[in-house]
Amino acid sequence: MEADPMTANHLRTSMVTRLRDWDGGALPPSVDAAMRAVPREAFLPGTPLADAYGSSPVVTHRDDNGIATSSASAPGIVAAMLAQLDVRPGHRILEIGAGTGYNAALLAHLTGPGGQVTTVELDHGVAAEAEQALATTGYGHVTVIPGDGEYGHRPNAPYDRIIVTVGAWELPAAWADQLAPAGLLVVPFRMRGLTRSVTFEHTAGTWRSRSMHECGFMPIRGAGAVAERNIPLADTGLTIRIDDGQPADADALRRALSSGPAQSWTGIEVTVTGELDFWLAGLDGFFRLLAGNDAVQRSGIVPPAFNWGAMGLLTGDSFAYLTRRPGRPGHSELGACGYGPEREQLISTYTDRIRAFNRSQAGRLQVEVHPLTGAPLPGTLMQIDKRNSRVIVLTEGEVGREALGAMAV
Ligand SMILES: C[S@@+](CC[C@H](N)C(=O)[O-])C[C@H]1O[C@@H](n2cnc3c(N)ncnc32)[C@H](O)[C@@H]1O
């Protein structure tokens, strides 16, 4: 059945009105206009209009195990990333991850008739659907390339802007090679399991961030794929999620539960945890504990601060994670809970780190991606050696760096 255009127009206007207060700032007028112009429902055939214009992502394809492999991203993050990308009329743009084609249409609207949009999609069937939707909505001039975005698309390079709409673990050489001088890359970048949409500039072989925005994306597939490891703790329903391939013994961690908990509170009350997770992710043994309500009940553990992935630390046979309890109105007090023979030491390390974060009044975080050659930089918040690059996370506050030097595990 054809969507009722009056209803779709109405829902599209409400969506943009909701987005205008995005992130506490104004939606850039060009992004506002593009999101009013492109009919999102046309890229989501068969999806109820209310879902197409809801605030959540819409999954369009799943693999045989039911894992989502393609979606239209949530309008909020689409708008946020387009604001980061800062497209000007006439820009040549490369998108990695065409998906439904919706974002490619927005890009085509932003760059206008003098520009060019190329979008690469790994799944050939998805690419064909995107091409079809773009053609029927008047954006048939977007070039859809079925293939692995790891390699970009050299024939249309150089690009003034590259936008990646799938979670990347590394920044492949092709993206640097195909970016024009003074160009920008916006990418959901995975750092020890934390994902941020980062705007990068590239100079003299190094990527440096200009802005960051919290987000979640499905991981990239193809040549650049690095799977997250999900380690279920036997029958507890608890899952340990590790991004960087560090070893973990599921049986030993399952046995750790029999020690009973050790808990410690910091007296630090917060409204949001901000960038605390980056501070914790700089410690060895960083992981995230996934513990839905069922799993908390079944395992009997002290509830973690966030059931979708509380930040934790683990050793061979023990683990600790973030907890919170109500503080003064609108605030939560932060603490740590640990299980296993080393639980006391782990919660002490953990709460020391929360205190250092609190003292640091850390400024904005910055991310740099360097070649693997060269000596590690001392005193940074986090360094991750990946397959082809060294990722460094820095704070603007020197106080934070001193505190960190003293607190490495
Ligand atoms: C979140 S969806 C993209 C949303 C899309 N931009 C839209 O507007 O609908 C991520 C897409 O990236 C694709 N993808 C995953 N790995 C890829 C790769 N290496 N190269 C190109 N596309 C990839 C997936 O097949 C999926 O369609």
The ligand as an SDF file (V2000), in Angstrom:
LIG
                    3D

 27 29  0  0  0  0  0  0  0  0999 V2000
   23.7410    1.1200    9.7170 C   0  0  0  0  0  0  0  0  0  0  0  0
   23.7170    0.5560    8.0870 S   0  0  0  0  0  0  0  0  0  0  0  0
   23.9320    2.0510    7.1560 C   0  0  0  0  0  0  0  0  0  0  0  0
   22.7830    3.0040    7.1650 C   0  0  0  0  0  0  0  0  0  0  0  0
   22.6820    3.7750    5.8840 C   0  0  0  0  0  0  0  0  0  0  0  0
   23.7110    4.7700    5.7350 N   0  0  0  0  0  0  0  0  0  0  0  0
   21.2960    4.3320    5.6830 C   0  0  0  0  0  0  0  0  0  0  0  0
   21.1520    5.5440    5.4800 O   0  0  0  0  0  0  0  0  0  0  0  0
   20.3400    3.5520    5.6790 O   0  0  0  0  0  0  0  0  0  0  0  0
   25.3210   -0.1710    7.8620 C   0  0  0  0  0  0  0  0  0  0  0  0
   25.5340   -0.7050    6.4830 C   0  0  0  0  0  0  0  0  0  0  0  0
   26.9280   -0.9110    6.3050 O   0  0  0  0  0  0  0  0  0  0  0  0
   27.0830   -2.0370    5.4770 C   0  0  0  0  0  0  0  0  0  0  0  0
   28.4620   -2.5130    5.6190 N   0  0  0  0  0  0  0  0  0  0  0  0
   29.0190   -3.2800    6.5840 C   0  0  0  0  0  0  0  0  0  0  0  0
   30.3220   -3.4780    6.3410 N   0  0  0  0  0  0  0  0  0  0  0  0
   30.5930   -2.8160    5.1820 C   0  0  0  0  0  0  0  0  0  0  0  0
   31.7660   -2.6570    4.4160 C   0  0  0  0  0  0  0  0  0  0  0  0
   32.9330   -3.2040    4.7790 N   0  0  0  0  0  0  0  0  0  0  0  0
   31.6880   -1.9280    3.2830 N   0  0  0  0  0  0  0  0  0  0  0  0
   30.5130   -1.3590    2.8850 C   0  0  0  0  0  0  0  0  0  0  0  0
   29.3680   -1.5030    3.5850 N   0  0  0  0  0  0  0  0  0  0  0  0
   29.4100   -2.2050    4.7230 C   0  0  0  0  0  0  0  0  0  0  0  0
   26.0210   -2.9950    5.9910 C   0  0  0  0  0  0  0  0  0  0  0  0
   25.7390   -4.0020    5.0410 O   0  0  0  0  0  0  0  0  0  0  0  0
   24.8720   -2.0400    6.2370 C   0  0  0  0  0  0  0  0  0  0  0  0
   24.0420   -1.9640    5.1230 O   0  0  0  0  0  0  0  0  0  0  0  0
  1  2  1  0
  2  3  1  0
  2 10  1  0
  3  4  1  0
  4  5  1  0
  5  6  1  0
  5  7  1  0
  7  8  2  0
  7  9  1  0
 10 11  1  0
 11 12  1  0
 11 26  1  0
 12 13  1  0
 13 14  1  0
 13 24  1  0
 14 15  1  0
 14 23  1  0
 15 16  2  0
 16 17  1  0
 17 18  1  0
 17 23  2  0
 18 19  1  0
 18 20  2  0
 20 21  1  0
 21 22  2  0
 22 23  1  0
 24 25  1  0
 24 26  1  0
 26 27  1  0
M  CHG  2   2   1   9  -1
M  END
$$$$
